[in-house]
Amino acid sequence: MVLLKFLGLLDIAAAAVMVLSHFELAPWRLGFIFAVYLIFKAIMFFHDFASIADMAAGLYALVLLVGFDVTFLTYIFAIYLAQKGLFSLVG
């Protein structure tokens, strides 16, 4: 239960860092750490749609760091991660 809430907080933080990276306000190292976190978590729990979406969000976060930015995708992934994190905290 504690792990679920901790991962929820990390998902919310990853969403925030993704949006900040979109506006070039977050250091690239912080974005890289959260991208690796999302990819690693997706590999650890690779058995459902949420893990595949986490993998896509992590890979997109890496692409975002090199300068290829699609505003629509940034907000879609950030909203997905934030709502997933909030549901983890509430549930």
C-alpha positions in Angstrom: 0.0 0.0 0.0 2.8 2.4 0.8 4.6 1.5 -2.4 1.4 2.3 -4.4 1.2 5.8 -2.8 4.9 6.4 -3.3 4.7 5.5 -7.0 1.6 7.7 -7.3 3.6 10.6 -5.9 6.4 9.9 -8.4 3.9 9.8 -11.3 2.5 13.2 -10.3 6.1 14.5 -10.1 6.9 13.0 -13.5 3.8 14.8 -15.0 5.0 18.1 -13.5 8.5 17.7 -14.7 7.2 16.8 -18.2 5.2 20.0 -18.4 8.2 22.0 -17.0 10.4 20.4 -19.6 8.0 21.4 -22.3 8.5 25.0 -21.3 12.3 24.4 -20.8 12.0 25.2 -17.1 13.2 21.9 -15.7 16.9 20.8 -15.8 17.5 18.0 -18.4 18.9 15.7 -15.7 15.7 15.8 -13.7 13.7 15.0 -16.9 16.1 12.2 -17.6 15.7 10.7 -14.1 11.9 10.7 -14.4 12.0 9.3 -18.0 14.2 6.4 -16.8 11.9 5.9 -13.8 8.9 5.6 -16.1 10.6 3.2 -18.4 12.0 1.1 -15.5 8.6 0.9 -13.9 7.0 -0.1 -17.2 9.5 -2.9 -17.5 9.0 -4.1 -13.9 5.2 -4.3 -14.2 4.9 -5.1 -17.9 1.6 -6.9 -18.1 -1.2 -4.4 -18.7 -2.1 -1.3 -20.7 -0.9 1.1 -17.9 2.6 -0.3 -18.2 2.6 0.2 -22.0 1.4 3.7 -21.5 4.1 4.4 -18.9 6.7 3.1 -21.4 5.3 5.4 -24.1 5.4 8.3 -21.6 9.0 7.5 -20.6 10.2 7.2 -24.2 8.4 10.5 -25.1 10.0 12.2 -22.1 13.4 11.1 -23.5 12.5 12.5 -26.9 11.3 15.7 -25.3 14.7 16.2 -23.7 16.4 16.2 -27.1 14.2 19.0 -28.3 11.5 17.2 -30.3 8.3 18.5 -28.7 4.7 17.8 -29.6 2.5 20.0 -27.4 -0.5 17.7 -27.7 1.4 14.6 -26.6 3.1 16.4 -23.8 -0.3 17.4 -22.3 -1.8 14.0 -22.9 1.0 12.1 -21.2 1.1 14.7 -18.3 -2.6 14.4 -17.7 -2.4 10.6 -17.9 0.4 10.5 -15.3 -1.2 13.0 -13.0 -4.6 11.3 -13.0 -2.9 7.9 -12.5 -0.9 9.3 -9.6 -4.0 10.9 -8.0 -6.0 7.6 -8.3 -3.1 5.8 -6.6 -3.2 8.3 -3.7 -6.9 8.2 -3.3 -7.5 4.5 -3.8 
